[in-house]
Amino acid sequence: MADKDSVTKEYMQDSAVFADVFNFHLYGGRQVIKPEQLRPLDTAAVVLPYRDDALPTPVQKYRDVFKMVTTMTDDNAAYMLLGIENQSQIHYAMPVRNMLYDAIEYVAQVDTAAKRHRQNDEKSPSGAEYLSGFWRSDKLLPVITLTVYFGAEEWTAPRDLHSMLAVKEELLPFVPNYPLHLIAPADIADEDFTKFHTELHLALKYMKYARDKKRLNEIVHEDDGYRRVSKRTADMVNIVTGSKLKYEEREEKIDMCLAIEEMRRDAMTEGMEKGMEEGMEKGRREGMEEGMEKGRREGVFTTLAGLVKDGILTLTQAADRANMTAAEFERRMS
């Protein structure tokens, strides 16, 4: 099975999903960036930090996904360079990491402009422009890097460079800040998931409630989209959240509601089998028949109690399946 990093990287490379996530973050869901306007770029970048002996030591960095977008504004073409960094774990130095990626790209653009002037044997308008290699008329393409966090927890790491600094407050105005552009499921209000226009909204909402089984059960039944999810979205969600959903590999569309029900049934069966095994072992000491029956009852109760705690069954439903009153079941749970 693929790991989290590779499966999220492959998923976000899809131009429709890539455009969707930037339209959500930059334009509040308006469909400004179209998938057909995107062109993939080389994700490798080279930085030349200097050592103590002043000799450059090339260090290669790799972005997760990097694309150029060409949009039309007032009949003029506008270009942007857009990058996505996927995180399955919280990264406490993400502002610096993204800042480095963007700085490398801006340096590369300056170098490209200087190289173009030299190759075309262009005469610089001034000595200052000649020395810098970058002319007053030259312009850079904006670079925007967006971090997409595929976790249910709150993002507790710094969201800008200033949050990482040990510095007196009075000096902060003199230190340029660098914000982290972040999409995290826990930050998204339920009503805002509709601003996505691909299945990404189903994936992110599932991830938001992956640890709240009661709410997860509600949202997958409230949204009909979960009944016909593409296999690649279901696979990505399954791997990232570790849900252990079961479905046929040959299916193109997955009913995640049904897959969750199958997972619950498997959990209940596993709990009952475990209880019977424990009962049989105990039965060897207390009497086989009595022990097996007691073990079976213990297994059933333990499984039902777990489903109540997870919010999957009500107390009354669980008590009825255990042939107990709700009061008896609650006392035994406490």
C-alpha positions as CSV (number, residue, x, y, z in Angstrom):
1,M,0.0,0.0,0.0
2,A,1.2,3.5,-0.8
3,D,2.4,5.8,2.0
4,K,0.6,9.0,3.0
5,D,3.1,11.4,1.3
6,S,3.1,9.7,-2.1
7,V,-0.7,9.2,-2.2
8,T,-1.4,12.9,-1.3
9,K,1.2,14.2,-3.7
10,E,-0.3,12.1,-6.6
11,Y,-3.8,13.3,-5.6
12,M,-2.9,17.0,-5.6
13,Q,-1.1,16.8,-8.9
14,D,-4.5,16.5,-10.6
15,S,-5.1,19.8,-12.2
16,A,-8.8,20.0,-11.3
17,V,-8.0,19.4,-7.6
18,F,-5.0,21.8,-7.8
19,A,-7.2,24.5,-9.2
20,D,-9.9,23.8,-6.7
21,V,-7.7,24.2,-3.7
22,F,-6.3,27.5,-4.9
23,N,-9.7,28.8,-5.9
24,F,-10.9,28.1,-2.3
25,H,-7.9,29.7,-0.6
26,L,-7.4,32.7,-2.9
27,Y,-10.9,33.4,-4.2
28,G,-13.3,32.0,-1.7
29,G,-14.4,29.3,-4.0
30,R,-14.9,31.4,-7.2
31,Q,-13.8,29.5,-10.2
32,V,-11.1,31.9,-11.3
33,I,-8.3,29.4,-12.0
34,K,-9.3,26.8,-14.6
35,P,-7.6,23.4,-14.8
36,E,-6.7,23.9,-18.5
37,Q,-4.8,27.1,-17.5
38,L,-2.3,25.1,-15.5
39,R,1.1,23.9,-16.7
40,P,3.2,21.6,-14.6
41,L,6.7,22.8,-13.7
42,D,9.9,21.1,-12.5
43,T,9.6,20.5,-8.8
44,A,13.4,20.5,-8.3
45,A,15.1,23.7,-7.2
46,V,18.8,24.3,-6.4
47,V,20.0,26.6,-3.6
48,L,23.6,27.7,-3.2
49,P,24.3,28.4,0.5
50,Y,27.9,29.5,1.2
51,R,30.2,27.6,3.5
52,D,32.9,29.2,5.8
53,D,35.4,29.0,2.9
54,A,33.0,31.0,0.7
55,L,32.7,28.2,-1.8
56,P,29.1,27.4,-2.9
57,T,27.7,24.0,-2.0
58,P,24.6,23.2,-4.1
59,V,21.7,21.9,-2.2
60,Q,18.7,20.5,-4.1
61,K,15.2,21.0,-2.8
62,Y,12.0,19.3,-4.1
63,R,8.6,20.8,-4.0
64,D,5.6,18.4,-3.8
65,V,3.6,20.1,-6.7
66,F,4.5,23.1,-8.7
67,K,2.5,24.7,-11.6
68,M,2.2,27.8,-13.7
69,V,-1.2,29.4,-14.2
70,T,-2.1,31.7,-17.0
71,T,-5.2,33.8,-16.5
72,M,-6.7,36.7,-18.5
73,T,-7.2,40.0,-16.7
74,D,-8.6,42.9,-18.8
75,D,-7.6,41.1,-22.0
76,N,-4.0,40.8,-20.7
77,A,-2.4,37.5,-19.7
78,A,-1.4,37.2,-16.1
79,Y,1.0,34.6,-14.8
80,M,1.5,33.1,-11.4
81,L,3.6,30.3,-10.1
82,L,1.7,28.1,-7.6
83,G,3.1,25.4,-5.3
84,I,1.5,23.0,-2.9
85,E,3.3,21.3,0.0
86,N,1.3,18.4,1.4
87,Q,1.7,17.5,5.1
88,S,0.4,14.4,6.8
89,Q,2.1,15.5,10.0
90,I,2.4,18.9,11.6
91,H,5.6,20.7,10.7
92,Y,6.9,23.2,13.2
93,A,9.2,25.0,10.8
94,M,6.8,25.2,7.8
95,P,7.0,29.0,7.4
96,V,10.8,28.9,6.9
97,R,10.6,25.8,4.6
98,N,8.1,27.5,2.3
99,M,10.0,30.8,2.5
100,L,13.1,29.0,1.2
101,Y,11.2,27.4,-1.7
102,D,9.8,30.8,-2.8
103,A,13.1,32.6,-2.3
104,I,14.9,30.1,-4.5
105,E,12.3,30.6,-7.2
106,Y,12.7,34.4,-7.1
107,V,16.5,34.1,-7.3
108,A,16.1,31.8,-10.3
109,Q,13.9,34.4,-12.0
110,V,16.4,37.2,-11.5
111,D,19.2,34.9,-12.8
112,T,17.1,34.0,-15.8
113,A,16.5,37.7,-16.6
114,A,20.2,38.5,-16.4
115,K,21.1,35.5,-18.6
116,R,18.6,36.6,-21.2
117,H,20.1,40.1,-21.3
118,R,23.6,38.6,-21.8
119,Q,22.5,36.1,-24.5
120,N,20.7,38.8,-26.5
121,D,23.7,41.2,-26.1
122,E,21.3,43.9,-24.7
123,K,22.8,47.1,-23.6
124,S,21.8,48.0,-20.0
125,P,20.2,51.4,-19.6
126,S,22.5,52.2,-16.5
127,G,25.5,50.9,-14.7
128,A,23.4,49.9,-11.7
129,E,21.3,47.7,-13.9
130,Y,24.4,46.2,-15.6
131,L,25.8,45.3,-12.2
132,S,22.7,43.6,-10.9
133,G,21.8,42.0,-14.2
134,F,18.2,42.9,-13.4
135,W,16.8,45.9,-15.2
136,R,14.3,48.4,-13.9
137,S,11.8,47.2,-16.6
138,D,12.1,43.6,-15.5
139,K,9.3,42.1,-13.5
140,L,9.1,38.9,-11.4
141,L,6.2,36.4,-11.5
142,P,4.5,36.1,-8.1
143,V,5.0,32.8,-6.3
144,I,2.4,31.5,-3.9
145,T,3.0,28.3,-1.8
146,L,0.1,26.7,-0.1
147,T,0.4,24.0,2.6
148,V,-2.4,21.4,2.7
149,Y,-2.5,19.5,6.0
150,F,-4.2,16.1,5.9
151,G,-4.9,15.6,9.6
152,A,-7.8,15.9,11.9
153,E,-5.9,17.7,14.7
154,E,-5.7,21.5,15.0
155,W,-2.5,22.9,13.3
156,T,-0.6,23.8,16.5
157,A,2.7,24.8,14.7
158,P,3.6,28.5,13.8
159,R,1.6,30.1,11.1
160,D,4.1,32.8,10.3
161,L,7.8,33.6,10.7
162,H,7.3,36.1,13.5
163,S,5.8,33.3,15.6
164,M,9.1,31.4,15.4
165,L,11.3,34.3,16.5
166,A,12.9,34.9,19.9
167,V,12.9,38.7,19.7
168,K,11.7,41.8,21.6
169,E,8.3,43.1,20.4
170,E,9.8,46.5,19.5
171,L,12.1,44.9,16.9
172,L,9.4,42.9,15.1
173,P,8.5,45.7,12.7
174,F,12.1,45.6,11.4
175,V,12.0,41.9,10.7
176,P,10.0,41.0,7.5
177,N,7.3,38.5,8.3
178,Y,6.4,35.5,6.2
179,P,2.9,34.0,6.6
180,L,2.0,30.4,6.1
181,H,-0.8,29.9,3.6
182,L,-2.5,26.9,5.1
183,I,-5.5,24.7,4.5
184,A,-6.3,22.4,7.5
185,P,-9.6,20.5,7.8
186,A,-10.1,21.6,11.4
187,D,-10.0,25.2,10.3
188,I,-12.8,24.8,7.7
189,A,-16.4,25.5,8.9
190,D,-18.8,22.9,7.7
191,E,-20.7,25.4,5.5
192,D,-17.5,26.3,3.7
193,F,-16.8,22.8,2.4
194,T,-19.3,23.7,-0.4
195,K,-16.8,26.2,-1.8
196,F,-14.8,23.3,-3.1
197,H,-16.0,22.0,-6.5
198,T,-14.2,18.6,-6.6
199,E,-14.3,15.6,-4.3
200,L,-11.6,17.2,-2.2
201,H,-14.4,18.6,0.0
202,L,-15.5,15.1,0.8
203,A,-12.0,14.0,1.6
204,L,-11.2,17.0,3.8
205,K,-14.6,16.8,5.7
206,Y,-14.0,13.1,6.3
207,M,-10.5,13.9,7.7
208,K,-11.9,16.7,9.9
209,Y,-14.1,14.2,11.7
210,A,-12.0,11.0,11.4
211,R,-11.5,10.9,15.2
212,D,-15.1,11.8,16.0
213,K,-16.9,8.6,15.0
214,K,-20.4,9.9,15.9
215,R,-20.1,13.0,13.8
216,L,-18.3,11.1,11.0
217,N,-21.3,8.7,10.9
218,E,-23.6,11.7,10.6
219,I,-21.7,13.6,7.9
220,V,-21.3,10.6,5.5
221,H,-25.0,9.9,5.7
222,E,-26.0,13.6,5.4
223,D,-24.0,14.1,2.1
224,D,-25.1,11.9,-0.8
225,G,-21.7,12.6,-2.4
226,Y,-20.2,9.9,-0.1
227,R,-22.3,7.3,-1.8
228,R,-20.5,7.6,-5.1
229,V,-16.9,8.5,-4.4
230,S,-14.2,7.9,-6.9
231,K,-11.8,5.1,-6.0
232,R,-8.8,7.4,-6.0
233,T,-10.5,9.7,-3.4
234,A,-11.6,6.7,-1.3
235,D,-8.1,5.2,-1.4
236,M,-6.4,8.5,-0.4
237,V,-8.8,9.0,2.5
238,N,-8.4,5.4,3.6
239,I,-4.6,5.6,3.6
240,V,-4.3,9.1,5.2
241,T,-6.8,8.4,8.0
242,G,-6.0,4.7,8.5
243,S,-9.8,3.9,8.4
244,K,-9.4,0.3,7.2
245,L,-12.5,0.8,4.9
246,K,-13.1,-2.3,2.8
247,Y,-14.4,-2.2,-0.8
248,E,-13.8,-4.1,-4.0
249,E,-10.6,-3.0,-5.8
250,R,-12.3,-3.3,-9.2
251,E,-15.1,-0.8,-8.3
252,E,-14.8,2.7,-9.9
253,K,-17.2,4.3,-7.5
254,I,-17.2,3.6,-3.8
255,D,-20.2,3.8,-1.4
256,M,-18.3,5.0,1.7
257,C,-21.5,4.8,3.8
258,L,-21.6,1.0,3.0
259,A,-17.8,0.7,3.5
260,I,-18.1,2.2,7.0
261,E,-21.0,-0.2,7.9
262,E,-18.9,-3.1,6.7
263,M,-16.0,-1.9,8.9
264,R,-18.4,-1.7,11.9
265,R,-19.7,-5.2,11.3
266,D,-16.2,-6.5,11.1
267,A,-15.3,-4.7,14.4
268,M,-18.4,-6.2,16.1
269,T,-17.6,-9.7,14.8
270,E,-14.0,-9.3,15.8
271,G,-15.0,-8.2,19.3
272,M,-17.4,-11.2,19.7
273,E,-14.8,-13.7,18.5
274,K,-12.2,-12.2,20.8
275,G,-14.7,-12.5,23.7
276,M,-15.5,-16.1,22.9
277,E,-11.8,-16.9,22.7
278,E,-11.2,-15.4,26.1
279,G,-14.3,-17.2,27.4
280,M,-13.1,-20.6,26.1
281,E,-9.7,-20.0,27.7
282,K,-11.5,-19.2,31.0
283,G,-13.8,-22.1,30.5
284,R,-10.9,-24.5,30.7
285,R,-10.6,-23.4,34.3
286,E,-14.2,-22.8,35.3
287,G,-16.0,-25.3,33.1
288,M,-16.1,-25.2,29.3
289,E,-19.7,-24.7,28.6
290,E,-20.3,-22.0,31.3
291,G,-17.1,-20.2,30.3
292,M,-17.9,-20.1,26.6
293,E,-21.3,-18.6,27.2
294,K,-19.9,-16.1,29.7
295,G,-17.2,-15.2,27.2
296,R,-19.7,-14.8,24.4
297,R,-21.8,-12.4,26.6
298,E,-18.7,-10.5,27.6
299,G,-17.6,-10.1,24.0
300,V,-21.0,-8.9,22.9
301,F,-21.2,-6.4,25.8
302,T,-17.7,-5.1,25.3
303,T,-18.4,-4.5,21.6
304,L,-21.8,-2.8,22.2
305,A,-20.3,-0.6,24.9
306,G,-17.6,0.5,22.6
307,L,-20.2,1.4,19.9
308,V,-22.1,3.4,22.4
309,K,-19.0,5.3,23.5
310,D,-18.2,6.0,19.8
311,G,-21.7,7.4,19.3
312,I,-22.5,4.7,16.7
313,L,-25.3,3.1,18.8
314,T,-27.6,4.7,21.3
315,L,-27.7,3.4,24.9
316,T,-31.2,2.0,24.2
317,Q,-30.2,0.2,21.0
318,A,-27.2,-1.4,22.6
319,A,-29.2,-2.5,25.7
320,D,-31.8,-4.1,23.5
321,R,-29.2,-6.1,21.6
322,A,-27.7,-7.2,24.9
323,N,-31.1,-8.3,26.2
324,M,-30.7,-5.8,29.1
325,T,-32.6,-2.7,30.3
326,A,-31.0,0.6,29.5
327,A,-30.4,1.2,33.2
328,E,-28.7,-2.1,33.6
329,F,-26.5,-1.5,30.6
330,E,-25.5,2.0,31.8
331,R,-24.7,0.7,35.3
332,R,-22.4,-2.0,33.9
333,M,-20.7,0.5,31.6
334,S,-19.8,2.8,34.5
